[in-house]
């Protein structure tokens, strides 16, 4: 009888990390979680029966080194954090420590969270081959992480390192994120209470909104299908605007609320994101299952059932 696969998920109490943890457990794996709970929540891990190490990856790595793969989700993700040294330490230097740990202990695969923020207001559809143009230090830190990953992969051929550039992720498990939760969740909360949804004028800014179940699928594709190190986009490949979200939410909630358009105060705001996912399909075999409408329908159903 073969032993179950063993995986470490850093940032496992976070939105994406916790969804990933439960999918790995569902597939019969033995999962350990590392999280300092600075932005994650214990509530996302209710029902998880594995080991949880309450520690910052930047400070230490676990003593147990017998992992088949590491999913590195831990990071500062709040783009309003402007402490550049802190952002670089918690994102870049922590990632470097994860990779050092993987090399030292013979871990064969590291799958980490990169971001569409590396593109800034670059040309769409966004391709991993285009130069990064981040608009903030968060995006910059993720671009540097991609560089670090490539450097380690070039020096350590036995280690496969896959960077997943997440686009605009939404779905169950983000409730604890507050102001950094997805626009879809924030607009749902407003509309559920009968308020007109607030969006920046005139709601025409476009995003590649990707449902959490597709993000988890992309991680599984990277785990099971990736044969070499790479950085790939994780999105739907289709840009949609905020007015589309409002229309879909009105449909699922049985409402007819019009948008309340407000001024945009951010000079570094991304006006459009759209993932080119042809390379993603080629490298890890990923294709999305959820359109915006299908994802919102599934999400609203879960929100209504759980009362979140």
C-alpha positions as CSV (number, residue, x, y, z in Angstrom):
1,X,0.0,0.0,0.0
2,X,1.5,3.3,-1.0
3,X,1.7,6.2,1.4
4,X,-0.3,9.3,0.8
5,X,1.4,12.3,-0.8
6,X,2.6,14.9,1.6
7,X,2.2,18.6,0.9
8,X,3.0,21.9,2.7
9,X,0.8,24.9,2.1
10,X,2.1,28.2,3.3
11,X,-0.5,30.8,3.8
12,X,-3.0,28.0,4.2
13,X,-5.3,30.0,6.4
14,X,-5.8,32.5,3.6
15,X,-8.4,32.7,0.9
16,X,-6.7,30.7,-1.8
17,X,-4.6,28.7,0.5
18,X,-7.5,27.3,2.5
19,X,-9.4,26.3,-0.6
20,X,-6.3,24.5,-1.8
21,X,-5.8,22.7,1.5
22,X,-9.3,21.2,1.5
23,X,-8.9,20.1,-2.2
24,X,-5.6,18.3,-1.4
25,X,-7.2,16.6,1.6
26,X,-10.2,15.6,-0.5
27,X,-7.7,13.9,-2.9
28,X,-6.3,11.9,0.0
29,X,-3.1,13.8,0.7
30,X,-1.5,14.5,4.0
31,X,-1.4,18.3,4.3
32,X,0.5,20.6,6.7
33,X,-0.3,24.3,6.9
34,X,2.0,27.2,7.8
35,X,0.5,30.6,8.5
36,X,1.2,33.5,10.8
37,X,-2.5,34.5,10.8
38,X,-1.6,38.1,10.0
39,X,-4.2,38.2,7.3
40,X,-5.6,34.6,7.3
41,X,-8.3,33.4,9.6
42,X,-8.8,30.2,11.6
43,X,-12.4,30.1,10.3
44,X,-11.2,29.2,6.9
45,X,-9.7,26.0,8.3
46,X,-12.6,24.8,10.4
47,X,-12.8,21.1,9.8
48,X,-9.2,20.7,8.8
49,X,-7.6,17.8,10.8
50,X,-4.0,18.2,9.7
51,X,-1.0,20.0,11.3
52,X,-0.9,23.8,11.5
53,X,2.3,25.6,12.3
54,X,1.7,29.2,13.4
55,X,4.8,30.8,12.0
56,X,5.9,33.4,9.4
57,X,7.8,31.8,6.5
58,X,10.2,34.7,6.6
59,X,11.2,33.6,10.1
60,X,11.4,29.8,9.9
61,X,10.4,26.7,7.9
62,X,9.0,23.5,9.5
63,X,11.4,20.7,10.8
64,X,9.5,18.1,8.8
65,X,11.1,18.1,5.4
66,X,9.6,15.1,3.8
67,X,7.2,16.9,1.4
68,X,6.4,15.9,-2.2
69,X,5.6,19.5,-3.1
70,X,5.2,22.9,-1.5
71,X,2.3,25.3,-2.4
72,X,3.6,28.8,-1.4
73,X,0.6,31.1,-1.0
74,X,1.9,33.2,2.0
75,X,2.4,36.8,1.1
76,X,1.4,40.4,1.8
77,X,-1.4,40.9,-0.7
78,X,-2.8,44.2,0.4
79,X,-1.8,46.7,-2.3
80,X,-2.3,49.6,0.1
81,X,0.8,48.5,2.1
82,X,3.4,51.0,1.0
83,X,6.3,49.8,3.3
84,X,8.6,48.7,0.5
85,X,11.1,46.9,2.8
86,X,8.4,45.0,4.5
87,X,6.7,44.0,1.2
88,X,10.0,42.8,-0.2
89,X,10.9,40.9,2.9
90,X,7.6,39.1,3.4
91,X,7.2,38.3,-0.3
92,X,10.6,38.0,-2.0
93,X,12.9,37.0,0.8
94,X,10.4,34.6,2.3
95,X,10.1,33.0,-1.1
96,X,13.8,32.7,-1.3
97,X,13.8,30.8,2.0
98,X,11.1,28.4,0.7
99,X,13.2,27.6,-2.3
100,X,16.4,27.2,-0.2
101,X,14.4,24.8,2.0
102,X,13.1,22.9,-1.1
103,X,16.6,22.5,-2.5
104,X,18.1,21.4,0.8
105,X,15.4,18.8,1.5
106,X,14.9,17.4,-2.0
107,X,11.4,18.7,-2.6
108,X,10.7,18.2,-6.3
109,X,8.0,20.8,-6.9
110,X,7.2,24.3,-5.6
111,X,4.1,26.0,-6.9
112,X,3.8,29.6,-5.8
113,X,1.4,32.5,-6.1
114,X,2.5,35.2,-8.5
115,X,0.1,37.9,-9.7
116,X,-1.4,39.8,-12.6
117,X,-0.2,42.9,-10.7
118,X,3.2,42.3,-12.4
119,X,1.6,43.6,-15.6
120,X,0.3,46.9,-14.3
121,X,-1.4,48.8,-17.1
122,X,0.5,46.7,-19.7
123,X,-1.0,45.7,-23.0
124,X,-3.9,43.2,-23.1
125,X,-4.3,40.3,-23.4
126,X,-1.4,40.0,-21.0
127,X,1.3,37.5,-21.8
128,X,4.1,36.2,-19.6
129,X,6.6,37.1,-22.3
130,X,5.9,40.8,-22.0
131,X,8.0,43.0,-19.7
132,X,6.5,43.6,-16.2
133,X,5.2,47.1,-15.5
134,X,3.9,47.0,-12.0
135,X,2.1,50.0,-10.6
136,X,2.9,49.4,-6.9
137,X,5.4,47.6,-4.7
138,X,3.2,44.6,-4.4
139,X,3.3,44.0,-8.1
140,X,7.0,44.7,-8.1
141,X,7.6,42.1,-5.4
142,X,5.7,39.5,-7.4
143,X,7.8,40.3,-10.5
144,X,11.0,39.9,-8.5
145,X,9.6,36.6,-7.1
146,X,9.2,35.4,-10.7
147,X,12.9,36.4,-11.4
148,X,14.0,34.6,-8.3
149,X,12.1,31.5,-9.3
150,X,13.7,31.4,-12.7
151,X,17.1,31.9,-11.2
152,X,16.7,28.9,-8.8
153,X,15.2,26.8,-11.6
154,X,18.2,27.4,-13.8
155,X,20.6,26.4,-11.0
156,X,18.6,23.4,-9.7
157,X,17.3,21.3,-12.6
158,X,15.8,18.7,-10.3
159,X,13.4,21.2,-8.9
160,X,10.3,22.3,-10.8
161,X,9.1,25.8,-9.9
162,X,5.8,27.0,-11.2
163,X,4.6,30.6,-10.8
164,X,0.8,31.1,-11.1
165,X,0.0,34.7,-12.0
166,X,-3.5,34.9,-10.5
167,X,-5.8,37.5,-12.0
168,X,-8.9,38.7,-10.1
169,X,-9.9,35.9,-7.9
170,X,-13.3,35.6,-6.1
171,X,-15.3,33.0,-4.3
172,X,-16.0,31.2,-1.0
173,X,-13.4,31.7,1.7
174,X,-12.7,35.3,1.2
175,X,-15.1,36.6,3.8
176,X,-12.4,37.4,6.3
177,X,-10.4,39.7,3.9
178,X,-12.5,42.9,4.6
179,X,-11.6,45.7,2.2
180,X,-9.2,43.5,0.2
181,X,-12.0,41.0,-0.6
182,X,-13.1,40.8,-4.3
183,X,-15.3,43.4,-5.8
184,X,-17.8,40.7,-6.5
185,X,-18.1,39.9,-2.8
186,X,-18.2,43.6,-1.8
187,X,-20.9,44.4,-4.4
188,X,-22.9,41.3,-3.3
189,X,-22.9,42.6,0.3
190,X,-24.1,46.0,-0.7
191,X,-26.8,44.7,-3.0
192,X,-27.9,42.0,-0.6
193,X,-28.7,44.8,1.9
194,X,-30.6,46.7,-0.8
195,X,-28.0,49.4,-1.4
196,X,-27.0,50.6,-4.9
197,X,-23.6,49.1,-5.7
198,X,-20.8,51.6,-5.7
199,X,-18.3,51.4,-8.5
200,X,-15.8,53.8,-10.1
201,X,-17.2,55.9,-13.0
202,X,-18.6,54.5,-15.3
203,X,-18.2,50.9,-14.3
204,X,-16.4,50.1,-17.5
205,X,-13.0,49.2,-16.0
206,X,-12.3,45.6,-17.1
207,X,-10.9,42.7,-15.2
208,X,-10.3,39.0,-15.8
209,X,-12.4,37.6,-12.9
210,X,-11.4,34.1,-12.1
211,X,-13.4,31.9,-9.8
212,X,-11.6,30.2,-6.9
213,X,-12.6,26.7,-8.1
214,X,-10.7,27.4,-11.3
215,X,-7.7,28.7,-9.3
216,X,-7.6,25.5,-7.3
217,X,-7.9,23.6,-10.6
218,X,-4.8,25.5,-11.9
219,X,-2.8,24.5,-8.9
220,X,-3.8,20.9,-9.4
221,X,-2.8,21.1,-13.0
222,X,0.6,22.6,-12.1
223,X,1.1,19.7,-9.5
224,X,0.0,16.9,-11.8
225,X,1.0,18.1,-15.3
226,X,3.9,20.5,-15.2
227,X,7.1,18.9,-16.6
228,X,9.3,22.0,-16.3
229,X,9.6,25.2,-14.5
230,X,7.5,28.1,-15.8
231,X,5.4,31.2,-15.0
232,X,1.8,31.1,-16.3
233,X,-1.3,33.1,-16.1
234,X,-4.4,31.9,-14.2
235,X,-7.6,33.6,-15.4
236,X,-10.4,33.0,-17.8
237,X,-8.9,34.8,-20.8
238,X,-11.9,37.1,-21.0
239,X,-12.1,40.7,-19.6
240,X,-15.4,41.7,-18.1
241,X,-16.5,45.0,-16.5
242,X,-18.1,46.0,-13.2
243,X,-21.4,46.6,-14.9
244,X,-21.4,43.0,-16.0
245,X,-21.0,42.0,-12.3
246,X,-23.9,44.1,-11.2
247,X,-26.1,42.7,-13.9
248,X,-25.2,39.1,-12.9
249,X,-25.7,39.8,-9.2
250,X,-29.1,41.5,-9.9
251,X,-30.1,38.4,-11.8
252,X,-29.0,36.0,-9.0
253,X,-30.5,38.1,-6.2
254,X,-33.7,38.9,-8.0
255,X,-33.1,42.6,-7.7
256,X,-32.9,45.6,-10.1
257,X,-30.4,47.9,-8.5
258,X,-28.6,50.5,-10.6
259,X,-24.9,51.4,-10.1
260,X,-23.9,54.4,-7.9
261,X,-20.9,55.7,-9.9
262,X,-18.1,57.4,-7.8
263,X,-14.8,59.1,-8.6
264,X,-11.7,56.9,-8.7
265,X,-9.1,58.3,-6.2
266,X,-6.2,56.0,-7.2
267,X,-3.5,57.1,-9.6
268,X,-2.0,53.6,-9.8
269,X,-5.3,51.8,-10.7
270,X,-5.2,49.0,-13.3
271,X,-7.8,49.9,-15.9
272,X,-7.9,46.5,-17.5
273,X,-6.6,43.0,-16.9
274,X,-7.0,40.1,-19.3
275,X,-5.0,36.9,-19.2
276,X,-3.6,35.2,-22.2
277,X,-4.0,31.5,-21.2
278,X,-2.8,29.8,-24.3
279,X,0.7,29.3,-22.7
280,X,-1.0,28.1,-19.5
281,X,-2.9,25.4,-21.3
282,X,0.3,24.4,-23.1
283,X,2.5,24.2,-20.0
284,X,0.1,22.8,-17.3
285,X,-3.0,21.7,-19.2
286,X,-5.3,24.3,-17.6
287,X,-8.6,25.6,-19.0
288,X,-11.2,27.4,-16.9
289,X,-14.6,25.8,-16.1
290,X,-16.4,29.0,-15.0
291,X,-17.6,32.0,-16.9
292,X,-18.3,35.1,-14.9
293,X,-22.0,34.4,-14.8
294,X,-21.5,30.7,-13.9
295,X,-19.0,31.6,-11.2
296,X,-21.3,34.3,-9.7
297,X,-24.3,31.9,-9.7
298,X,-22.3,29.3,-7.9
299,X,-20.9,31.8,-5.4
300,X,-24.2,33.5,-4.6
301,X,-25.8,30.1,-4.0
302,X,-23.1,29.3,-1.5
303,X,-23.3,32.8,0.1
304,X,-27.1,32.4,0.5
305,X,-26.8,28.9,2.0
306,X,-24.0,29.8,4.5
307,X,-25.3,33.3,5.3
308,X,-21.8,34.8,4.9
